[in-house]
Amino acid sequence: MVHYLTTSFPPSVQKPQTRHFVQSLTLLNSLVKTITNPQLKQCYSSCAESYDEAVGDTENAQKDLALGDFNAVNIVTSGAMTEIDDCHDKFT
């Protein structure tokens, strides 16, 4: 798994399928750097990790789709959805 928390984003993540994840991840990383509230900082940091995983899952789904491996697409897409749900759960 490639992690994007401290690196620039490769061109492949600018595809429409991943653009929103990348935009959210960029915002979360910005919030982690600027927020002073420790509880919020932890939530944003955890969410950034979740969105980072979702970006990787989405890229893997695109590769699996190109290979015609629809079962793998289902698995990694479900993983991406779970990562995002985990982030949202931190704020409820």
DSSP file (Angstrom, degrees, kcal/mol; ACC not computed):
  #  RESIDUE AA STRUCTURE BP1 BP2  ACC     N-H-->O    O-->H-N    N-H-->O    O-->H-N    TCO  KAPPA ALPHA  PHI   PSI    X-CA   Y-CA   Z-CA
    1    1 A M              0   0    0      0, 0.0     2,-0.5     0, 0.0    52,-0.0   0.000 360.0 360.0 360.0 130.6    0.0    0.0    0.0
    2    2 A V        -     0   0    0     50,-0.1     2,-0.4    51,-0.1    54,-0.1  -0.773 360.0-146.4 -89.8 131.6    1.3    3.4   -1.0
    3    3 A H        -     0   0    0     -2,-0.5     3,-0.2     1,-0.1    50,-0.1  -0.856  15.1-172.7-105.1 136.2    0.8    6.1    1.7
    4    4 A Y        +     0   0    0     -2,-0.4     3,-0.2     1,-0.2    -1,-0.1   0.262  56.3 103.7-108.5   8.6    0.1    9.6    0.6
    5    5 A L  S    S+     0   0    0      1,-0.2    -1,-0.2    44,-0.1    44,-0.0   0.839  99.9  18.1 -64.7 -31.6    0.2   11.4    4.0
    6    6 A T  S    S+     0   0    0     -3,-0.2     2,-0.3     2,-0.1    -1,-0.2   0.310 117.3  71.3-123.1   8.1    3.6   12.8    3.4
    7    7 A T  S    S-     0   0    0     -3,-0.2     2,-0.1    -4,-0.0     0, 0.0  -0.785  83.9 -97.9-120.9 165.9    4.1   12.6   -0.3
    8    8 A S        -     0   0    0     -2,-0.3    -2,-0.1     1,-0.1    -1,-0.0  -0.444  47.3-100.1 -77.5 158.8    2.7   14.3   -3.3
    9    9 A F        -     0   0    0     -2,-0.1    -1,-0.1     1,-0.1    -5,-0.0  -0.620  32.3-126.0 -83.4 134.3   -0.1   12.7   -5.2
   10   10 A P    >   -     0   0    0      0, 0.0     3,-1.6     0, 0.0     4,-0.2  -0.360  29.2-105.8 -71.9 159.5    0.6   10.8   -8.4
   11   11 A P  G >  S+     0   0    0      0, 0.0     3,-1.9     0, 0.0     4,-0.1   0.790 113.7  71.3 -56.8 -28.9   -1.3   11.7  -11.5
   12   12 A S  G >  S+     0   0    0      1,-0.3     3,-1.1     2,-0.2     6,-0.2   0.783  90.3  59.3 -61.7 -26.4   -3.4    8.5  -11.3
   13   13 A V  G <  S+     0   0    0     -3,-1.6    -1,-0.3     1,-0.2     9,-0.2   0.480  87.2  75.6 -83.7   0.9   -5.3    9.8   -8.3
   14   14 A Q  G <   +     0   0    0     -3,-1.9    -1,-0.2    -4,-0.2    -2,-0.2   0.428  69.5 115.0 -88.0   2.3   -6.5   12.8  -10.2
   15   15 A K  S X> S-     0   0    0     -3,-1.1     3,-1.7    -4,-0.1     4,-1.6  -0.368  84.7-109.5 -64.7 151.6   -9.0   10.5  -12.0
   16   16 A P  H 3> S+     0   0    0      0, 0.0     4,-0.6     0, 0.0    -1,-0.1   0.816 115.6  64.1 -54.2 -31.8  -12.7   11.4  -11.2
   17   17 A Q  H 34 S+     0   0    0      1,-0.2     4,-0.2     2,-0.1    -4,-0.1   0.773 117.1  24.8 -66.0 -25.3  -13.0    8.2   -9.1
   18   18 A T  H <> S+     0   0    0     -3,-1.7     4,-2.4    -6,-0.2     5,-0.2   0.510  93.9  95.5-116.3  -7.4  -10.4    9.4   -6.6
   19   19 A R  H  X S+     0   0    0     -4,-1.6     4,-2.6     1,-0.2     5,-0.2   0.885  87.0  48.3 -55.9 -44.2  -10.5   13.1   -6.8
   20   20 A H  H  X S+     0   0    0     -4,-0.6     4,-2.4     1,-0.2    -1,-0.2   0.886 110.8  50.8 -67.6 -37.7  -13.0   13.6   -3.9
   21   21 A F  H  > S+     0   0    0      2,-0.2     4,-2.6     1,-0.2    -1,-0.2   0.927 112.0  48.1 -61.3 -43.6  -11.0   11.3   -1.7
   22   22 A V  H  X S+     0   0    0     -4,-2.4     4,-2.6    -9,-0.2    -2,-0.2   0.907 110.6  50.4 -65.5 -42.3   -7.8   13.3   -2.5
   23   23 A Q  H  X S+     0   0    0     -4,-2.6     4,-2.1    -5,-0.2    -1,-0.2   0.918 112.9  46.7 -62.3 -42.5   -9.5   16.6   -1.9
   24   24 A S  H  X S+     0   0    0     -4,-2.4     4,-2.7     2,-0.2    -2,-0.2   0.909 111.9  50.7 -65.1 -41.9  -10.8   15.4    1.5
   25   25 A L  H  X S+     0   0    0     -4,-2.6     4,-2.6     2,-0.2    -2,-0.2   0.906 109.3  51.0 -62.6 -42.2   -7.4   14.0    2.4
   26   26 A T  H  X S+     0   0    0     -4,-2.6     4,-1.8     2,-0.2    -1,-0.2   0.922 111.9  47.2 -61.4 -44.5   -5.7   17.3    1.5
   27   27 A L  H  X S+     0   0    0     -4,-2.1     4,-2.4     2,-0.2    -2,-0.2   0.928 111.9  50.2 -63.1 -45.3   -8.2   19.2    3.7
   28   28 A L  H  X S+     0   0    0     -4,-2.7     4,-2.5     1,-0.2    -2,-0.2   0.912 109.2  50.9 -61.2 -43.0   -7.7   16.8    6.6
   29   29 A N  H  X S+     0   0    0     -4,-2.6     4,-1.5     1,-0.2    -1,-0.2   0.878 110.4  50.4 -62.5 -36.6   -3.9   17.0    6.4
   30   30 A S  H  X S+     0   0    0     -4,-1.8     4,-1.3    -5,-0.2    -2,-0.2   0.910 110.7  48.8 -65.7 -42.6   -4.2   20.8    6.5
   31   31 A L  H  X S+     0   0    0     -4,-2.4     4,-2.7     1,-0.2     3,-0.2   0.891 106.7  56.1 -65.2 -39.4   -6.5   20.7    9.5
   32   32 A V  H  < S+     0   0    0     -4,-2.5    -1,-0.2     1,-0.2    -2,-0.2   0.890 109.5  47.3 -58.9 -39.0   -4.1   18.3   11.4
   33   33 A K  H  < S+     0   0    0     -4,-1.5    -1,-0.2    -5,-0.2    -2,-0.2   0.784 122.1  32.7 -73.8 -27.4   -1.4   20.9   10.9
   34   34 A T  H  < S+     0   0    0     -4,-1.3    -2,-0.2    -3,-0.2    -1,-0.2   0.682  90.6  99.4-107.5 -20.0   -3.4   23.9   12.1
   35   35 A I     <  -     0   0    0     -4,-2.7    -4,-0.0    -5,-0.2     0, 0.0  -0.432  44.1-171.1 -74.4 142.5   -5.8   22.7   14.7
   36   36 A T        +     0   0    0     -2,-0.1    -1,-0.1     5,-0.0     3,-0.0   0.668  57.5  98.3-104.6 -22.2   -4.9   23.2   18.3
   37   37 A N     >  -     0   0    0      1,-0.2     4,-2.7     2,-0.1     5,-0.2  -0.561  66.0-148.9 -69.5 118.8   -7.6   21.2   20.1
   38   38 A P  H  > S+     0   0    0      0, 0.0     4,-2.1     0, 0.0    -1,-0.2   0.860  93.7  50.3 -61.4 -37.6   -6.0   17.8   20.9
   39   39 A Q  H  > S+     0   0    0      2,-0.2     4,-2.1     1,-0.2     5,-0.1   0.935 114.3  43.5 -67.2 -44.9   -9.2   15.8   20.5
   40   40 A L  H  > S+     0   0    0      2,-0.2     4,-3.1     1,-0.2     5,-0.3   0.897 111.0  55.8 -65.3 -39.3  -10.1   17.3   17.1
   41   41 A K  H  X S+     0   0    0     -4,-2.7     4,-2.4     1,-0.2    -1,-0.2   0.916 108.6  47.8 -58.8 -43.3   -6.5   16.9   16.0
   42   42 A Q  H  X S+     0   0    0     -4,-2.1     4,-2.6     2,-0.2    -1,-0.2   0.911 112.5  48.8 -64.3 -43.1   -6.6   13.2   16.8
   43   43 A C  H  X S+     0   0    0     -4,-2.1     4,-2.5     2,-0.2    -2,-0.2   0.938 113.8  45.8 -61.8 -47.0   -9.9   12.8   15.0
   44   44 A Y  H  X S+     0   0    0     -4,-3.1     4,-2.4     2,-0.2    -2,-0.2   0.892 112.9  50.6 -64.5 -39.3   -8.6   14.6   11.9
   45   45 A S  H  X S+     0   0    0     -4,-2.4     4,-1.9    -5,-0.3    -1,-0.2   0.927 111.8  46.9 -63.9 -45.1   -5.4   12.7   12.0
   46   46 A S  H  X S+     0   0    0     -4,-2.6     4,-2.1     1,-0.2    -2,-0.2   0.898 112.6  50.4 -63.2 -40.8   -7.2    9.4   12.2
   47   47 A C  H  X S+     0   0    0     -4,-2.5     4,-3.0     2,-0.2     5,-0.2   0.881 105.9  55.8 -65.5 -37.8   -9.5   10.5    9.4
   48   48 A A  H  X S+     0   0    0     -4,-2.4     4,-2.2     1,-0.2    -1,-0.2   0.910 108.1  48.7 -60.9 -40.8   -6.6   11.4    7.2
   49   49 A E  H  X S+     0   0    0     -4,-1.9     4,-2.2     2,-0.2    -1,-0.2   0.907 111.4  50.2 -63.9 -41.1   -5.2    7.9    7.7
   50   50 A S  H  X S+     0   0    0     -4,-2.1     4,-2.2     1,-0.2    -2,-0.2   0.925 112.1  46.4 -63.2 -44.4   -8.7    6.5    6.7
   51   51 A Y  H  X S+     0   0    0     -4,-3.0     4,-2.3     2,-0.2    -1,-0.2   0.859 108.8  56.0 -67.7 -34.1   -8.9    8.7    3.6
   52   52 A D  H  X S+     0   0    0     -4,-2.2     4,-1.9    -5,-0.2    -1,-0.2   0.929 109.5  46.3 -60.8 -44.8   -5.3    7.7    2.7
   53   53 A E  H  X S+     0   0    0     -4,-2.2     4,-2.7     1,-0.2    -2,-0.2   0.891 109.8  54.5 -63.5 -39.8   -6.3    4.1    2.8
   54   54 A A  H  X S+     0   0    0     -4,-2.2     4,-2.6     2,-0.2    -2,-0.2   0.877 105.3  53.1 -63.8 -37.7   -9.5    4.8    0.8
   55   55 A V  H  X S+     0   0    0     -4,-2.3     4,-2.3     2,-0.2    -1,-0.2   0.944 111.6  45.8 -60.8 -47.2   -7.3    6.5   -2.0
   56   56 A G  H  X S+     0   0    0     -4,-1.9     4,-2.4     1,-0.2    -2,-0.2   0.903 112.2  50.9 -62.1 -42.0   -5.2    3.3   -2.2
   57   57 A D  H  X S+     0   0    0     -4,-2.7     4,-2.4     1,-0.2    -1,-0.2   0.905 110.1  50.0 -62.1 -41.2   -8.3    1.1   -2.2
   58   58 A T  H  X S+     0   0    0     -4,-2.6     4,-2.1     2,-0.2    -2,-0.2   0.900 109.9  49.9 -66.5 -40.7   -9.8    3.1   -5.0
   59   59 A E  H  X S+     0   0    0     -4,-2.3     4,-2.0     1,-0.2    -1,-0.2   0.917 111.4  49.3 -62.5 -42.0   -6.7    2.9   -7.1
   60   60 A N  H  X S+     0   0    0     -4,-2.4     4,-2.8     1,-0.2    -2,-0.2   0.888 108.2  53.9 -63.9 -38.5   -6.6   -0.9   -6.5
   61   61 A A  H  X S+     0   0    0     -4,-2.4     4,-2.6     1,-0.2    -1,-0.2   0.898 107.0  51.5 -62.4 -40.0  -10.3   -1.1   -7.5
   62   62 A Q  H  X S+     0   0    0     -4,-2.1     4,-2.0     2,-0.2    -1,-0.2   0.909 112.0  46.3 -63.5 -41.6   -9.5    0.7  -10.8
   63   63 A K  H  X S+     0   0    0     -4,-2.0     4,-1.4     2,-0.2    -2,-0.2   0.925 113.3  48.8 -65.6 -44.6   -6.7   -1.7  -11.5
   64   64 A D  H  X>S+     0   0    0     -4,-2.8     5,-2.5     1,-0.2     4,-0.6   0.883 109.6  52.7 -63.8 -38.0   -8.8   -4.7  -10.6
   65   65 A L  H ><5S+     0   0    0     -4,-2.6     3,-1.1     1,-0.2    -1,-0.2   0.914 106.2  52.9 -63.1 -42.9  -11.6   -3.4  -12.9
   66   66 A A  H 3<5S+     0   0    0     -4,-2.0    -1,-0.2     1,-0.3    -2,-0.2   0.816 110.7  48.6 -61.8 -29.8   -9.2   -3.1  -15.8
   67   67 A L  H 3<5S-     0   0    0     -4,-1.4    -1,-0.3    -5,-0.1    -2,-0.2   0.540 115.1-117.9 -85.8  -7.7   -8.3   -6.7  -15.2
   68   68 A G  T <<5 +     0   0    0     -3,-1.1     2,-1.5    -4,-0.6    -3,-0.2   0.668  66.9 142.9  78.8  16.8  -11.9   -7.8  -15.0
   69   69 A D     >< +     0   0    0     -5,-2.5     4,-1.9     1,-0.2    -1,-0.2  -0.642  17.3 168.8 -91.2  80.7  -11.6   -9.0  -11.5
   70   70 A F  H  > S+     0   0    0     -2,-1.5     4,-2.2     1,-0.2    -1,-0.2   0.791  71.4  58.1 -69.4 -29.3  -15.0   -7.9  -10.3
   71   71 A N  H  > S+     0   0    0      2,-0.2     4,-2.1     1,-0.2    -1,-0.2   0.929 108.3  46.6 -64.2 -44.2  -14.8   -9.8   -7.0
   72   72 A A  H  > S+     0   0    0      2,-0.2     4,-2.8     1,-0.2     5,-0.3   0.882 109.3  55.1 -65.0 -37.7  -11.6   -7.9   -6.1
   73   73 A V  H  X S+     0   0    0     -4,-1.9     4,-2.3     1,-0.2     5,-0.3   0.934 108.8  48.5 -58.6 -45.6  -13.3   -4.6   -7.1
   74   74 A N  H  X S+     0   0    0     -4,-2.2     4,-2.2     1,-0.2    -2,-0.2   0.910 112.6  48.3 -60.5 -43.8  -16.2   -5.4   -4.7
   75   75 A I  H  X S+     0   0    0     -4,-2.1     4,-1.9     2,-0.2    -2,-0.2   0.948 115.7  40.6 -65.3 -50.4  -13.8   -6.2   -1.9
   76   76 A V  H  X S+     0   0    0     -4,-2.8     4,-2.0     2,-0.2    -1,-0.2   0.832 114.1  53.4 -73.4 -29.3  -11.6   -3.1   -2.2
   77   77 A T  H  X S+     0   0    0     -4,-2.3     4,-2.3    -5,-0.3    -1,-0.2   0.912 109.0  49.5 -67.5 -41.5  -14.5   -0.8   -2.8
   78   78 A S  H  X S+     0   0    0     -4,-2.2     4,-2.3    -5,-0.3    -2,-0.2   0.890 108.9  53.8 -61.3 -38.5  -16.1   -2.1    0.3
   79   79 A G  H  X S+     0   0    0     -4,-1.9     4,-2.3     2,-0.2    -2,-0.2   0.908 107.5  49.8 -62.1 -42.1  -12.9   -1.4    2.1
   80   80 A A  H  X S+     0   0    0     -4,-2.0     4,-2.0     1,-0.2    -2,-0.2   0.916 110.8  49.7 -62.8 -42.9  -12.8    2.2    0.9
   81   81 A M  H  X S+     0   0    0     -4,-2.3     4,-2.5     1,-0.2    -1,-0.2   0.899 110.1  50.9 -63.5 -40.0  -16.4    2.7    2.1
   82   82 A T  H  X S+     0   0    0     -4,-2.3     4,-2.6     2,-0.2    -1,-0.2   0.909 107.7  53.1 -63.7 -42.5  -15.5    1.2    5.5
   83   83 A E  H  X S+     0   0    0     -4,-2.3     4,-1.7     2,-0.2    -1,-0.2   0.920 111.7  45.2 -58.6 -44.7  -12.6    3.5    5.9
   84   84 A I  H  X S+     0   0    0     -4,-2.0     4,-2.4     1,-0.2    -2,-0.2   0.906 112.0  51.5 -68.4 -41.4  -14.7    6.6    5.2
   85   85 A D  H  X S+     0   0    0     -4,-2.5     4,-2.4     1,-0.2    -1,-0.2   0.899 106.5  55.2 -60.6 -40.0  -17.5    5.3    7.5
   86   86 A D  H  X S+     0   0    0     -4,-2.6     4,-0.8     2,-0.2    -1,-0.2   0.901 108.4  48.9 -59.3 -40.9  -14.8    4.9   10.2
   87   87 A C  H >< S+     0   0    0     -4,-1.7     3,-1.2     1,-0.2     4,-0.4   0.955 111.2  48.2 -63.0 -50.0  -13.8    8.5    9.8
   88   88 A H  H >< S+     0   0    0     -4,-2.4     3,-1.6     1,-0.3    -2,-0.2   0.857 104.1  61.7 -60.8 -35.4  -17.4    9.8   10.0
   89   89 A D  H >< S+     0   0    0     -4,-2.4     3,-1.2     1,-0.3    -1,-0.3   0.766  91.2  67.5 -62.8 -25.4  -18.0    7.7   13.1
   90   90 A K  T << S+     0   0    0     -3,-1.2    -1,-0.3    -4,-0.8    -2,-0.2   0.713 102.8  46.2 -67.5 -18.9  -15.3    9.6   15.0
   91   91 A F  T <         0   0    0     -3,-1.6    -1,-0.2    -4,-0.4    -2,-0.2   0.316 360.0 360.0-107.4   7.0  -17.6   12.7   14.8
   92   92 A T    <         0   0    0     -3,-1.2    -2,-0.2    -4,-0.2    -1,-0.1   0.416 360.0 360.0-111.0 360.0  -20.8   11.1   15.9
